[in-house]
């Protein structure tokens, strides 16, 4: 079981991050920290494996926290989830060992990619030594992406899921979604079926006065 610390000073965002992680049976959210002091208190007490970290934390700064973690020789993994989008800061985060960088607002699908990367790399590192092929796999860009069924594009899926997540209190039919997202209903239906198959959508079938069924979809969070 990997132990996760969420570093976020907005309680609502922290709660959403925590909910998104509930689907992973091998991850456990240990605590939520709001600032640098609480981060290091948790690292000392809880043997943290992974941090999901914002950059803007009031008087604290996620990038500076990362640097201090590395200066102390702590090798835990960090995924940034932040509104920061400056390329030089992203490069800085990667240089100090961040394994991924998610720009808000993000989707569950994009978080799945980041978590998948963390799990894959740590699975490889369970061995005390590695052969070249395992080392190549560790550094391979292929480990940065999830495998999607044929016809499912990662960016399109992220766009659809982000919209549904942001409007998750409402039931949508394919025609309404097609108009909102500017995606054909034929294409959209493939993505809706996929999201149902991975239990991201609830579907409700309604029968009108003439008996013609219509499906309505709602995002599950």
Secondary structure, DSSP 8 states (H G I E B T S, - for coil): -EEEEEE-S-HHHHHHHHHHHTT-TTEEEEEEE-SHHHHHHHHHHH--SEEEE-SEETTEEHHHHHHHHHHTT---EEEEEES---HHHHHHHHHTTEEEEEESS--HHHHHHHHHHHHHHHHHTTSSS--HHHHHHHH-GGGGS----TT--HHHHHHHHHHHHHTTTS-B-HHHHHHHHT--HHHHHHHHHHHHHTT-EEEEEEE-TT--EEEEEEE--
